[in-house]
Amino acid sequence: MKKIDTHLHVNFLGLDAEGILDYMNSKNIEKCWLLTWEEKHPAFKSLYKNLTIEEILDIYEKYPDRIVPFYAPDPGRSDWKRIMKYYHLKGVEGCGELKVTYKWLDDEIKKVLDGLKELNMPVIFHMEESNYHFFIKQNNFLNNMLYKLLNGAFNGITRKYAEQFIDKTGLFKERFQKRLHYFPGYMMDFTGLEYRLEQYPDINFIAHGPAFWNNIEKNPDPYLNIGKGKIKSKGISVQLLEKYDNLYADTSGKSGFHALKRDRDFTKKFLDKFCEKILFGTDNQYQLPFEDLIRNAKIPKKKLRRIMRENAATLCE
């Protein structure tokens, strides 16, 4: 079965241009969507990687039948509309990855959405919860241990118990508090997202990221980076997929993979119900068996084809 991978980056997680083509050829990937990441003022420079449109267009010029370019200029740019139109003429077919610390109700996001409506482009966005990140000034055993424990090692469980230990004993409390820095989250919150879904019914929104996938269940554990266990009741992500025809989601990243892996019964029903709204994507996590996971849900072949290729082909014809 031919596939379209709707979420890839060049020069990210070890995949350069040659690596992307090798991956596509080895996995029968007909096309891929290549996405940028642009933030003019990232919350933490050390955690940000600028993924440029120029790198994407270099590959696109060589393989125009295999690459679908996406570009998401920083919403704060004064020339956003002009530059998006410029790159649209060069082949850009969508906006993505929109991974910025703006809120959905910010004026800058409205400017972006007005432009996308005019250009008739879909948008792929990354949702991630706000939190406090622990930074270190010097590399030594204690600092490195605290860095790992307090930034979500072992899926966030270590942070939960480390914070409880610090609160109870007072040990490392001053060091801990001085090193915490607030991260405002990416594209939060769900109330704002719903408002924009209603306001722009002609724009196709494609969700991605841990906040979206963790919220397939109601009241997810706030400490877990990736949700675990059976899903007892549907969360806001599922409710929005049910309610809005213009909301889609891609399977990419560890968050998407593990969300679909955690509860086999839920996943089968979820993929069957939303087969016209789910897009196959990896986010360069190609070593994870995404295709096997989706196939193992044993949904009808017609619905499987929708997820693996046809939905993407329809959104970017």
N, C-alpha and C positions, 0 to 999 in steps of 0.2 A: 504493500500500500504506500503510495506516495504521500508525503507529509509536507506541511509548512510549519517551521519553527518560528513562532511569533515573538520570541524574546531572546535576542542574542546581542552581545556587545563584542566589538573588536578590541584587541589589546587589553583584555580583562580576564582575570583568572587563568592566565596562561594560553589564551586563544588569540593568536595573531591571525592575519588575513589567510595565510596558508593553512593554519590549523582549522579555521572555520570551513574552508572548502573541503578539507580532508574529512572533517566530521560530517558535513552534509553528504558527501559522496558515499561514505561508509554506512550511513544510516538511512539512505534513500530519502533524503530531505530534498524536495524539489526546489523550494525557495526558503529564504529566511528573512525575517524583519530584523534589521540592524538598528539599534537604538543608541542615542547619545545620553550623556549625563552632564548637565551644565548648571552650576550654581556659582553665581558671582560672589556670594558671601556665605559660604558653607558654615554651619554651626561649629564644626571641628575640622580644620584643614587637614589634620593628620588622618582622618577617616574618609576623606573625599578623593575621588579620582576623576579628573576631567576626561570625559570620553567625547571626542570631537566629531563634528559632522564632516570635516575634511577627510578624516581617516575612513569614514564610511563611503564617501563619494569616490575615493580612490579605488575601493573594491568594486563599487557599483559600476564604474566606467569599464572595468575589465569583465565583469560578469553581470550585465544588466538584466539577463533573464533569470538570474538566481537570487539577486539581492533586492530587497524592498527597503529603501532608506526611510528612516524616521529621524526627526529632529525636535528637540524640546528646548528652545532658548529659555534662559532664565526669565521668569515672568516680570522681573523688575527692570528689564532692559527698556530703555525709552524707544528703541527702534524695533521692538518685537514684531510688529505687523509687517514692516518693510522687509526685515531679514527673513521672516517666514515665507513671505511671497517670493522672495528671491530664490530661496532654496527649493520651494515648491516647483518653480520653473526648471530647476536642475534635476528634478526627479523625486523629491521628498513627497511621500504619500501619507504620512501621518505624524502626529506629535507624540514623542516619547523618547526616553522615559521621563515623564514629569515627576521628578524626585527632588522636591524642594521643601523648605520649611514654612511655606505659606499655608494659610488656612483656606478652605474652600470659599469662604465668604469674603476674602480679601478682594479689594478692587483690582489688584494685579491679575488675579485669576479670572475675574470677569472679562478683563481685556483679552486674555488668552482665549477664552471661550467664544467671545465675539468674533475673534479672528478665525478660529477653527470653523465656526458656523459659516462664515463667508467663504472659506476655502474648501468646505465640505470634507473635513479631515476627522478621522478618529483620534482619540487620545488614550495612551497607556499611562497610567499613574501608579505610583508606589505609595502605599499607606503603611505608616509605622508609628507606633505609640511614642509619646513623649516619655522621657525618663531622665535619670541623672547618671552621667558617665564618670567613671573614676579614672583620673589621669595620674601618671607618675612623672617625677622630675628626673630621677636617677634610676638607672638599671642596677638593681641589686636583688638578692634572693627574696627579701621580704616585700619590696615594692612590686616585683614581678608576680609574686604569689597573690598579693592583694589585687593587682590589676586583673588577673584571671578570675579570681573568686568573685569580685564585685562588678564585673562586666558580663556576667551571664554564662560562665563556664558551666558545663553539664546542664545546658538548657535552662539556665536561670535558677536552678535549685540551690546552687552554692551561694548565690547572692542572698537568697532568702534566709538561709541559716547563718551566713556570715553577719548579716545585719542584726539578726536576733542575738547572736553572740556578742557583738559590739555594744548593743543597747543594754544587755544584761550585765556585762562585765566592765564596760567602760574602756577596755583595752583597745588601742589604736583609734579611739573615737575622734581625737583632735586631728590626727593624720587623715582619717577618713573624711571628715567634714571639709577640711581644707582642699582636698583633691576632687571633690564632687563638682561637676559642672552640668548645668541644665541643658538638655537636648529637647527642643520643642516639638519634635516629631515631624513626619512628612505627611502632608496632605490630610491632616486631621481636621474636622471630625466627621462622623457619619451624618449628623444632622445637616451640616453644610453640604455634604455630598448629595443628600437627598434633595435639598433645595435646588442645587444645580441640575440634577437629573430632571426635575420638573421644569426648570426654567429653559433648558436647552434639549427638548425632545428630539431634535434633528441631529444632535451630536452623539456618536457612539462612544461610550466611556468603557475602557477596558481596565479592570482592577487587577492589582498585583501587590504582593508584599505581605509581611507577617500580620499586620493589623487586620487586613481584609480576611485572610485565611483563618486566623485564630477566631474571628468572630462568626464563623459558620456555626458555632455553638453559642448558646446564651450564657452570658456572664463567664467568659473564659478566665482562667487563672491569670492574674496580672503579673505573676512572677515568671511564668513560662515563656521563653522566647518562641517556642513552637508547641502548640496545644497537643495534648496526649489523651488517649482513652476514648471510650465510647461517647458518642454525641447523643445526649439525652433529649435536648430540645433545640430547635433551630434558632440561630442568632440573627443579628441584624443583616449580615451579608446575604444570607439566604432570603430573608424577607425582601431586601431590595432587589435581588435577582427576580423574585416572583412578581414584584410590583411594577418594575420599569423595563420596558422593551429595549431601551437604549443602554442598558447596563450588561456588560460582558465580564468575563474573568479569564486570565490565562493561568495555566497550571504551573508556571515557572518557579524556580528557586526552591530552596529547601523548605520554605514555608508552604508552597503549593504542593510539593511532593508529599510531605509528611501529613498535611491536612487530608489528602486523599488516601493515605496509607493507614490512618489511625483507626478507622471503623469501616470494615469492608461492606457491611450491609448499608450503611449510610451512603458510602461512595457509589455503590451500584444505583441506588435510588436517585442520588444527586446527579450523576452523569446522565442517567436515562431521562430525568425530568428536564435538565438544562442542556441537553445535547446541542441545541441551537445557539447556546450562549457561552460555551466553554471553548477555549482555544488551546491547542497544544503548544507549549513553550517550555524552555529549559533554563534560561538565564545563565548560560554557560555551565550549568551543572549537568553536563551531558553524561557524566559517569553514573548518575542516578538513573535507574531503569524506569523512566517516565512511561515509555510506550508499553512496557510489560504491565505496569501498574494499571494503566487505563484499559488495556485489553483484558486483564484479569477480572474486571468488573462484569465482563460478559454481557455487555449491552448489544443490541442488534447491530449488524454490520453497517447498516445505513446510518445509524446514529454515531457509530464509531468514526465513519468517514467524515461526518459533519465536524466532529471535534478535531480530528487529526489534520484536516485540510480545508474542507469546504467553507466553514465559517470564516476562516481567514481570507480565502479567495473572494468571498462575497464582500467582506469589509474593505479590502484593497484589491479591486478587480484590475 
